[in-house]
Amino acid sequence: MDQQLTYESAYEELMQIAQEIENETISIDLLAEKVKRASELIAFCQSRLRSTETELNKIISQMENKPEE
């Protein structure tokens, strides 16, 4: 996976691959490679979403448990 990959760039690349497959503009010779890359991008995006959700839940929990001043 790319070192500089962001959620937005991964999502954009995934949408590009999906569009190529949907429009049948992708060569059959590249199809397996593109599907593999799409799988990697999906896993990356899911991981980023899970870690962001965990972080947000921690922040919310801290806010709820913080005594009022």
Long-range contacts (C-beta under 8 A, 24 or more apart in sequence): 1-40, 1-44, 5-44, 7-44, 7-45, 7-48, 7-49, 10-41, 10-44, 10-45, 10-48, 11-41, 11-45, 13-37, 13-41, 14-38, 14-41, 14-42, 14-45, 17-41
